[in-house]
Amino acid sequence: MAKKITMQQIADHLGVSKFVVSKALSGKGGVNEMTRERVIQAASQLGYFSQKKAYMRSPRTEPNTLKRSGAKHSVIVLMPNIRFQNRESLYWGKIMEGISISLEERGLGMVIISEQNVDNFVSLLNPEGILGLIGVGEISTPLLLEVHRMGLPIVLVDMEDPLIPSDTVFANNMDVMARLTTHLIGIGHQRLQFIGNDRYSRSFRDRSIGYRTALDEQGLPSQEGLVIPLPDLENGSFEPEIRSWISRKIKSKSLPTALVCANDAIALTARDILIELGVRVPEEVSVSGFDNIADAAKGSPSLTTVHVPKEAMGRRAVEKLLERMDKADTPLEKILLAGDIVYRDSTAPAPDGSGS
């Protein structure tokens, strides 16, 4: 039997005090961010988080008895960036809708928490009646550690944390982006450029990898695209950045024939700026997006994009959470739901004479 890993062993491994390790693993104040990351990394490497008795275990409730029970049962839905991740948002709202509908069908409640401060987060929790957590979008490691410490099962949607054992639900971003890029190459485009930032989210990174994989397989160089600064992506203020980039490309006569965008919001902005600056879409430049938000079908030309099964992702997260409660010891799963390319009017064969 493997020897139990203690906080003291982690402290000895790093040359710090047990008090520092305790503070770092609790997610509370008193240690700087660099030290916290070192402690979390060491704890993960030593196997601290994988120990069955390292954390408190919440009472297991059989899923098929939940509706018959008179007790109130709820699932925490953690969404730190509530400004963009809410029921009204074009992307996250559909995931939330899937979670909400699936829970309602089972007679379960949903508690939405946007708190990012660990101390405040803990004070909001009442473990009694909490079945587990579904995290939507990017969530900090300290917050997830606190939930894990409480012994609550975790399912993450559209993100993963290598230090936190959890099930995850994603769209097959990499594969479907590779298919979309291959299609654009197949209709004659050899000067393509990606717009996004692969540091923004796991989904953006996978879409960037899929794009580059398709170029590599077709023997095309992966040209430097527009990397939108993270603050601009997070607050949705990337229009000036895209406008400046397109203007420079037009002036230098180096505009690509196809823009492969990391999501629809970026693609719609690029499409409108191109048209405003006198570039015909798709006759001169094709534009594609990703997510198939409602606005993708509006405007002219309508946007070629990838349909992400957003509501199905939310539903599958609920199903997985209840499965995990029933079968806590089964291997963790990374669930990929298939996306589909939606061909619309913003893409067309490359203009004559546009090859490299």
MOSUL-V26759 format. One record per residue. N is the residue number from 1. RES is the residue in three letters. SS is DSSP state (@ for helix, = for strand, . for the rest). PSI is psi in whole degrees, -180 to 180 (* if undefined). D_CENTER is the distance of its C-alpha to the mean C-alpha in Angstrom with 1 decimal. Layout:
n:N res:RES ss:SS psi:PSI d_center:D_CENTER
n:N res:RES ss:SS psi:PSI d_center:D_CENTER
//
This chain:
n:1 res:MET ss:. psi:132 d_center:37.0
n:2 res:ALA ss:. psi:144 d_center:34.6
n:3 res:LYS ss:. psi:140 d_center:35.5
n:4 res:LYS ss:. psi:134 d_center:33.4
n:5 res:ILE ss:. psi:126 d_center:31.4
n:6 res:THR ss:. psi:167 d_center:32.3
n:7 res:MET ss:@ psi:-33 d_center:31.2
n:8 res:GLN ss:@ psi:-39 d_center:34.5
n:9 res:GLN ss:@ psi:-39 d_center:33.7
n:10 res:ILE ss:@ psi:-43 d_center:30.5
n:11 res:ALA ss:@ psi:-45 d_center:32.6
n:12 res:ASP ss:@ psi:-38 d_center:35.2
n:13 res:HIS ss:@ psi:-36 d_center:32.8
n:14 res:LEU ss:@ psi:-14 d_center:31.6
n:15 res:GLY ss:. psi:34 d_center:34.9
n:16 res:VAL ss:. psi:177 d_center:33.8
n:17 res:SER ss:. psi:158 d_center:35.1
n:18 res:LYS ss:@ psi:-32 d_center:33.9
n:19 res:PHE ss:@ psi:-42 d_center:33.5
n:20 res:VAL ss:@ psi:-44 d_center:30.9
n:21 res:VAL ss:@ psi:-44 d_center:28.9
n:22 res:SER ss:@ psi:-44 d_center:29.2
n:23 res:LYS ss:@ psi:-44 d_center:27.9
n:24 res:ALA ss:@ psi:-43 d_center:24.9
n:25 res:LEU ss:@ psi:-24 d_center:23.9
n:26 res:SER ss:@ psi:-15 d_center:24.4
n:27 res:GLY ss:. psi:9 d_center:22.0
n:28 res:LYS ss:. psi:174 d_center:25.0
n:29 res:GLY ss:. psi:176 d_center:26.8
n:30 res:GLY ss:. psi:-12 d_center:29.5
n:31 res:VAL ss:. psi:149 d_center:27.8
n:32 res:ASN ss:. psi:167 d_center:26.2
n:33 res:GLU ss:@ psi:-38 d_center:22.6
n:34 res:MET ss:@ psi:-43 d_center:23.8
n:35 res:THR ss:@ psi:-42 d_center:25.9
n:36 res:ARG ss:@ psi:-44 d_center:23.2
n:37 res:GLU ss:@ psi:-39 d_center:20.9
n:38 res:ARG ss:@ psi:-42 d_center:24.0
n:39 res:VAL ss:@ psi:-45 d_center:24.8
n:40 res:ILE ss:@ psi:-43 d_center:21.4
n:41 res:GLN ss:@ psi:-45 d_center:21.5
n:42 res:ALA ss:@ psi:-42 d_center:25.1
n:43 res:ALA ss:@ psi:-40 d_center:24.6
n:44 res:SER ss:@ psi:-45 d_center:21.9
n:45 res:GLN ss:@ psi:-36 d_center:24.3
n:46 res:LEU ss:@ psi:-9 d_center:27.2
n:47 res:GLY ss:. psi:19 d_center:25.7
n:48 res:TYR ss:. psi:-42 d_center:25.8
n:49 res:PHE ss:. psi:-23 d_center:22.7
n:50 res:SER ss:. psi:-5 d_center:23.6
n:51 res:GLN ss:. psi:133 d_center:27.0
n:52 res:LYS ss:. psi:-29 d_center:27.6
n:53 res:LYS ss:. psi:15 d_center:29.7
n:54 res:ALA ss:. psi:-23 d_center:27.9
n:55 res:TYR ss:. psi:163 d_center:26.5
n:56 res:MET ss:. psi:147 d_center:28.0
n:57 res:ARG ss:. psi:132 d_center:27.4
n:58 res:SER ss:. psi:151 d_center:27.0
n:59 res:PRO ss:. psi:133 d_center:29.5
n:60 res:ARG ss:. psi:133 d_center:28.4
n:61 res:THR ss:. psi:125 d_center:28.8
n:62 res:GLU ss:. psi:129 d_center:29.3
n:63 res:PRO ss:@ psi:-38 d_center:27.0
n:64 res:ASN ss:@ psi:-2 d_center:30.1
n:65 res:THR ss:@ psi:-3 d_center:32.0
n:66 res:LEU ss:. psi:-45 d_center:29.5
n:67 res:LYS ss:. psi:-28 d_center:31.0
n:68 res:ARG ss:. psi:-22 d_center:34.5
n:69 res:SER ss:. psi:145 d_center:34.1
n:70 res:GLY ss:. psi:-10 d_center:35.4
n:71 res:ALA ss:. psi:155 d_center:32.9
n:72 res:LYS ss:. psi:125 d_center:30.0
n:73 res:HIS ss:. psi:135 d_center:26.7
n:74 res:SER ss:= psi:158 d_center:23.3
n:75 res:VAL ss:= psi:133 d_center:19.6
n:76 res:ILE ss:= psi:131 d_center:17.7
n:77 res:VAL ss:= psi:111 d_center:14.5
n:78 res:LEU ss:= psi:120 d_center:13.1
n:79 res:MET ss:. psi:88 d_center:11.4
n:80 res:PRO ss:. psi:-43 d_center:12.4
n:81 res:ASN ss:. psi:71 d_center:12.1
n:82 res:ILE ss:. psi:-20 d_center:14.2
n:83 res:ARG ss:. psi:-34 d_center:15.6
n:84 res:PHE ss:. psi:-21 d_center:12.9
n:85 res:GLN ss:. psi:84 d_center:11.2
n:86 res:ASN ss:. psi:180 d_center:14.4
n:87 res:ARG ss:. psi:-27 d_center:16.5
n:88 res:GLU ss:. psi:-14 d_center:17.7
n:89 res:SER ss:. psi:153 d_center:14.7
n:90 res:LEU ss:. psi:-27 d_center:14.5
n:91 res:TYR ss:. psi:-59 d_center:11.0
n:92 res:TRP ss:@ psi:-29 d_center:10.0
n:93 res:GLY ss:@ psi:-38 d_center:13.7
n:94 res:LYS ss:@ psi:-37 d_center:13.9
n:95 res:ILE ss:@ psi:-44 d_center:11.4
n:96 res:MET ss:@ psi:-40 d_center:13.6
n:97 res:GLU ss:@ psi:-42 d_center:16.6
n:98 res:GLY ss:@ psi:-42 d_center:16.0
n:99 res:ILE ss:@ psi:-48 d_center:15.7
n:100 res:SER ss:@ psi:-47 d_center:18.7
n:101 res:ILE ss:@ psi:-44 d_center:20.8
n:102 res:SER ss:@ psi:-39 d_center:20.3
n:103 res:LEU ss:@ psi:-43 d_center:21.3
n:104 res:GLU ss:@ psi:-39 d_center:24.2
n:105 res:GLU ss:@ psi:-25 d_center:25.5
n:106 res:ARG ss:. psi:6 d_center:25.9
n:107 res:GLY ss:. psi:27 d_center:27.5
n:108 res:LEU ss:. psi:153 d_center:24.8
n:109 res:GLY ss:= psi:167 d_center:23.7
n:110 res:MET ss:= psi:128 d_center:20.4
n:111 res:VAL ss:= psi:112 d_center:20.3
n:112 res:ILE ss:= psi:126 d_center:17.6
n:113 res:ILE ss:= psi:130 d_center:17.4
n:114 res:SER ss:. psi:2 d_center:16.0
n:115 res:GLU ss:. psi:131 d_center:18.1
n:116 res:GLN ss:. psi:-20 d_center:16.8
n:117 res:ASN ss:. psi:126 d_center:20.3
n:118 res:VAL ss:@ psi:-44 d_center:20.8
n:119 res:ASP ss:@ psi:-46 d_center:24.5
n:120 res:ASN ss:@ psi:-37 d_center:23.9
n:121 res:PHE ss:@ psi:-46 d_center:21.1
n:122 res:VAL ss:@ psi:-39 d_center:23.6
n:123 res:SER ss:@ psi:-24 d_center:26.4
n:124 res:LEU ss:@ psi:-19 d_center:24.4
n:125 res:LEU ss:. psi:138 d_center:24.1
n:126 res:ASN ss:. psi:100 d_center:26.9
n:127 res:PRO ss:. psi:-24 d_center:26.4
n:128 res:GLU ss:. psi:120 d_center:29.0
n:129 res:GLY ss:. psi:-4 d_center:27.6
n:130 res:ILE ss:= psi:121 d_center:23.9
n:131 res:LEU ss:= psi:-32 d_center:22.7
n:132 res:GLY ss:= psi:-172 d_center:19.3
n:133 res:LEU ss:= psi:138 d_center:15.8
n:134 res:ILE ss:= psi:119 d_center:12.7
n:135 res:GLY ss:= psi:132 d_center:9.8
n:136 res:VAL ss:= psi:118 d_center:7.4
n:137 res:GLY ss:. psi:-167 d_center:4.7
n:138 res:GLU ss:. psi:126 d_center:6.1
n:139 res:ILE ss:. psi:140 d_center:9.5
n:140 res:SER ss:. psi:150 d_center:12.5
n:141 res:THR ss:@ psi:-44 d_center:14.2
n:142 res:PRO ss:@ psi:-39 d_center:17.5
n:143 res:LEU ss:@ psi:-45 d_center:16.2
n:144 res:LEU ss:@ psi:-36 d_center:14.9
n:145 res:LEU ss:@ psi:-39 d_center:18.2
n:146 res:GLU ss:@ psi:-42 d_center:20.2
n:147 res:VAL ss:@ psi:-43 d_center:18.9
n:148 res:HIS ss:@ psi:-38 d_center:19.5
n:149 res:ARG ss:@ psi:-34 d_center:22.9
n:150 res:MET ss:. psi:-8 d_center:23.8
n:151 res:GLY ss:. psi:14 d_center:23.4
n:152 res:LEU ss:. psi:138 d_center:20.9
n:153 res:PRO ss:= psi:148 d_center:18.8
n:154 res:ILE ss:= psi:134 d_center:15.0
n:155 res:VAL ss:= psi:128 d_center:12.4
n:156 res:LEU ss:= psi:135 d_center:8.7
n:157 res:VAL ss:= psi:124 d_center:6.5
n:158 res:ASP ss:. psi:24 d_center:3.1
n:159 res:MET ss:. psi:164 d_center:4.0
n:160 res:GLU ss:. psi:154 d_center:7.6
n:161 res:ASP ss:. psi:117 d_center:10.6
n:162 res:PRO ss:. psi:-16 d_center:13.6
n:163 res:LEU ss:. psi:-10 d_center:16.0
n:164 res:ILE ss:. psi:117 d_center:15.2
n:165 res:PRO ss:. psi:119 d_center:16.4
n:166 res:SER ss:. psi:158 d_center:14.3
n:167 res:ASP ss:= psi:151 d_center:13.4
n:168 res:THR ss:= psi:152 d_center:9.9
n:169 res:VAL ss:= psi:123 d_center:9.2
n:170 res:PHE ss:= psi:161 d_center:7.5
n:171 res:ALA ss:= psi:159 d_center:9.4
n:172 res:ASN ss:. psi:65 d_center:11.6
n:173 res:ASN ss:@ psi:-45 d_center:10.2
n:174 res:MET ss:@ psi:-50 d_center:12.7
n:175 res:ASP ss:@ psi:-45 d_center:15.7
n:176 res:VAL ss:@ psi:-31 d_center:15.6
n:177 res:MET ss:@ psi:-37 d_center:15.2
n:178 res:ALA ss:@ psi:-39 d_center:18.1
n:179 res:ARG ss:@ psi:-43 d_center:20.0
n:180 res:LEU ss:@ psi:-44 d_center:19.7
n:181 res:THR ss:@ psi:-41 d_center:20.7
n:182 res:THR ss:@ psi:-38 d_center:23.5
n:183 res:HIS ss:@ psi:-45 d_center:24.7
n:184 res:LEU ss:@ psi:-40 d_center:25.1
n:185 res:ILE ss:@ psi:-39 d_center:27.0
n:186 res:GLY ss:@ psi:-24 d_center:29.1
n:187 res:ILE ss:. psi:22 d_center:30.3
n:188 res:GLY ss:. psi:-3 d_center:31.5
n:189 res:HIS ss:. psi:123 d_center:28.9
n:190 res:GLN ss:. psi:-12 d_center:29.3
n:191 res:ARG ss:. psi:88 d_center:28.2
n:192 res:LEU ss:= psi:151 d_center:24.5
n:193 res:GLN ss:= psi:141 d_center:22.0
n:194 res:PHE ss:= psi:139 d_center:18.3
n:195 res:ILE ss:= psi:122 d_center:17.1
n:196 res:GLY ss:= psi:-154 d_center:13.9
n:197 res:ASN ss:. psi:112 d_center:12.8
n:198 res:ASP ss:. psi:-3 d_center:11.1
n:199 res:ARG ss:. psi:-6 d_center:10.8
n:200 res:TYR ss:. psi:-43 d_center:8.7
n:201 res:SER ss:. psi:165 d_center:5.2
n:202 res:ARG ss:@ psi:-38 d_center:5.1
n:203 res:SER ss:@ psi:-44 d_center:5.0
n:204 res:PHE ss:@ psi:-40 d_center:7.7
n:205 res:ARG ss:@ psi:-44 d_center:9.4
n:206 res:ASP ss:@ psi:-36 d_center:9.8
n:207 res:ARG ss:@ psi:-38 d_center:11.1
n:208 res:SER ss:@ psi:-42 d_center:13.4
n:209 res:ILE ss:@ psi:-42 d_center:14.6
n:210 res:GLY ss:@ psi:-41 d_center:15.5
n:211 res:TYR ss:@ psi:-50 d_center:17.3
n:212 res:ARG ss:@ psi:-34 d_center:19.3
n:213 res:THR ss:@ psi:-43 d_center:20.1
n:214 res:ALA ss:@ psi:-41 d_center:21.7
n:215 res:LEU ss:@ psi:-44 d_center:23.7
n:216 res:ASP ss:@ psi:-44 d_center:24.9
n:217 res:GLU ss:@ psi:-28 d_center:26.0
n:218 res:GLN ss:. psi:3 d_center:27.9
n:219 res:GLY ss:. psi:26 d_center:29.5
n:220 res:LEU ss:. psi:145 d_center:28.2
n:221 res:PRO ss:. psi:146 d_center:27.4
n:222 res:SER ss:. psi:92 d_center:23.9
n:223 res:GLN ss:. psi:152 d_center:24.9
n:224 res:GLU ss:. psi:120 d_center:23.3
n:225 res:GLY ss:. psi:-163 d_center:21.2
n:226 res:LEU ss:= psi:115 d_center:20.2
n:227 res:VAL ss:= psi:107 d_center:17.8
n:228 res:ILE ss:. psi:130 d_center:17.0
n:229 res:PRO ss:. psi:143 d_center:17.2
n:230 res:LEU ss:@ psi:-44 d_center:14.3
n:231 res:PRO ss:@ psi:-37 d_center:16.4
n:232 res:ASP ss:@ psi:-38 d_center:17.1
n:233 res:LEU ss:@ psi:-42 d_center:13.5
n:234 res:GLU ss:@ psi:-33 d_center:12.8
n:235 res:ASN ss:@ psi:5 d_center:16.0
n:236 res:GLY ss:. psi:18 d_center:16.2
n:237 res:SER ss:. psi:50 d_center:19.4
n:238 res:PHE ss:. psi:2 d_center:19.1
n:239 res:GLU ss:@ psi:-45 d_center:22.1
n:240 res:PRO ss:@ psi:-38 d_center:24.7
n:241 res:GLU ss:@ psi:-46 d_center:22.8
n:242 res:ILE ss:@ psi:-42 d_center:22.6
n:243 res:ARG ss:@ psi:-46 d_center:26.1
n:244 res:SER ss:@ psi:-43 d_center:27.6
n:245 res:TRP ss:@ psi:-47 d_center:26.0
n:246 res:ILE ss:@ psi:-41 d_center:27.3
n:247 res:SER ss:@ psi:-42 d_center:30.7
n:248 res:ARG ss:@ psi:-40 d_center:31.1
n:249 res:LYS ss:@ psi:-39 d_center:30.4
n:250 res:ILE ss:@ psi:-44 d_center:32.9
n:251 res:LYS ss:@ psi:-38 d_center:35.5
n:252 res:SER ss:. psi:3 d_center:35.3
n:253 res:LYS ss:. psi:40 d_center:35.3
n:254 res:SER ss:. psi:23 d_center:32.3
n:255 res:LEU ss:. psi:129 d_center:29.9
n:256 res:PRO ss:. psi:163 d_center:27.9
n:257 res:THR ss:. psi:-11 d_center:28.6
n:258 res:ALA ss:= psi:130 d_center:25.0
n:259 res:LEU ss:= psi:120 d_center:21.8
n:260 res:VAL ss:= psi:107 d_center:18.6
n:261 res:CYS ss:= psi:148 d_center:15.9
n:262 res:ALA ss:. psi:-23 d_center:12.2
n:263 res:ASN ss:. psi:175 d_center:12.0
n:264 res:ASP ss:@ psi:-35 d_center:14.9
n:265 res:ALA ss:@ psi:-42 d_center:15.5
n:266 res:ILE ss:@ psi:-45 d_center:16.2
n:267 res:ALA ss:@ psi:-43 d_center:18.3
n:268 res:LEU ss:@ psi:-38 d_center:20.3
n:269 res:THR ss:@ psi:-46 d_center:21.1
n:270 res:ALA ss:@ psi:-44 d_center:22.2
n:271 res:ARG ss:@ psi:-48 d_center:24.2
n:272 res:ASP ss:@ psi:-37 d_center:26.1
n:273 res:ILE ss:@ psi:-42 d_center:26.9
n:274 res:LEU ss:@ psi:-49 d_center:28.3
n:275 res:ILE ss:@ psi:-42 d_center:30.5
n:276 res:GLU ss:@ psi:-33 d_center:31.6
n:277 res:LEU ss:. psi:9 d_center:32.7
n:278 res:GLY ss:. psi:12 d_center:34.7
n:279 res:VAL ss:. psi:128 d_center:32.5
n:280 res:ARG ss:. psi:130 d_center:32.6
n:281 res:VAL ss:. psi:120 d_center:29.4
n:282 res:PRO ss:. psi:8 d_center:29.4
n:283 res:GLU ss:. psi:-38 d_center:33.0
n:284 res:GLU ss:. psi:-40 d_center:32.3
n:285 res:VAL ss:. psi:127 d_center:28.5
n:286 res:SER ss:= psi:148 d_center:26.0
n:287 res:VAL ss:= psi:131 d_center:22.6
n:288 res:SER ss:= psi:151 d_center:19.6
n:289 res:GLY ss:. psi:-159 d_center:16.2
n:290 res:PHE ss:. psi:133 d_center:13.1
n:291 res:ASP ss:= psi:-32 d_center:12.0
n:292 res:ASN ss:. psi:55 d_center:15.6
n:293 res:ILE ss:. psi:166 d_center:15.7
n:294 res:ALA ss:@ psi:-37 d_center:19.3
n:295 res:ASP ss:@ psi:-15 d_center:20.4
n:296 res:ALA ss:@ psi:-30 d_center:19.9
n:297 res:ALA ss:@ psi:-5 d_center:23.1
n:298 res:LYS ss:. psi:167 d_center:25.0
n:299 res:GLY ss:. psi:177 d_center:27.0
n:300 res:SER ss:. psi:127 d_center:28.8
n:301 res:PRO ss:. psi:153 d_center:27.9
n:302 res:SER ss:. psi:154 d_center:25.2
n:303 res:LEU ss:. psi:126 d_center:22.0
n:304 res:THR ss:= psi:132 d_center:21.3
n:305 res:THR ss:= psi:-175 d_center:17.7
n:306 res:VAL ss:= psi:125 d_center:15.5
n:307 res:HIS ss:= psi:117 d_center:15.4
n:308 res:VAL ss:. psi:127 d_center:12.2
n:309 res:PRO ss:. psi:75 d_center:13.5
n:310 res:LYS ss:@ psi:-49 d_center:11.6
n:311 res:GLU ss:@ psi:-39 d_center:14.5
n:312 res:ALA ss:@ psi:-34 d_center:14.9
n:313 res:MET ss:@ psi:-43 d_center:11.5
n:314 res:GLY ss:@ psi:-44 d_center:12.6
n:315 res:ARG ss:@ psi:-43 d_center:16.0
n:316 res:ARG ss:@ psi:-32 d_center:15.1
n:317 res:ALA ss:@ psi:-42 d_center:13.3
n:318 res:VAL ss:@ psi:-46 d_center:16.6
n:319 res:GLU ss:@ psi:-44 d_center:18.7
n:320 res:LYS ss:@ psi:-38 d_center:17.1
n:321 res:LEU ss:@ psi:-44 d_center:17.7
n:322 res:LEU ss:@ psi:-36 d_center:21.3
n:323 res:GLU ss:@ psi:-41 d_center:21.8
n:324 res:ARG ss:@ psi:-37 d_center:20.8
n:325 res:MET ss:@ psi:-37 d_center:23.3
n:326 res:ASP ss:@ psi:-30 d_center:25.9
n:327 res:LYS ss:. psi:72 d_center:25.3
n:328 res:ALA ss:. psi:-26 d_center:24.1
n:329 res:ASP ss:. psi:0 d_center:25.5
n:330 res:THR ss:. psi:156 d_center:24.0
n:331 res:PRO ss:. psi:146 d_center:21.6
n:332 res:LEU ss:. psi:152 d_center:17.9
n:333 res:GLU ss:. psi:143 d_center:16.0
n:334 res:LYS ss:= psi:110 d_center:12.9
n:335 res:ILE ss:= psi:125 d_center:13.0
n:336 res:LEU ss:= psi:122 d_center:12.4
n:337 res:LEU ss:= psi:138 d_center:13.4
n:338 res:ALA ss:. psi:133 d_center:15.2
n:339 res:GLY ss:. psi:159 d_center:14.7
n:340 res:ASP ss:= psi:142 d_center:17.9
n:341 res:ILE ss:= psi:132 d_center:19.2
n:342 res:VAL ss:= psi:108 d_center:21.0
n:343 res:TYR ss:. psi:121 d_center:23.9
n:344 res:ARG ss:. psi:-155 d_center:25.3
n:345 res:ASP ss:. psi:-5 d_center:27.6
n:346 res:SER ss:. psi:-2 d_center:25.7
n:347 res:THR ss:. psi:147 d_center:26.2
n:348 res:ALA ss:. psi:169 d_center:29.5
n:349 res:PRO ss:. psi:149 d_center:31.5
n:350 res:ALA ss:. psi:144 d_center:31.8
n:351 res:PRO ss:. psi:151 d_center:34.9
n:352 res:ASP ss:. psi:141 d_center:38.1
n:353 res:GLY ss:. psi:16 d_center:38.7
n:354 res:SER ss:. psi:-1 d_center:35.1
n:355 res:GLY ss:. psi:166 d_center:34.7
n:356 res:SER ss:. psi:* d_center:34.5
//
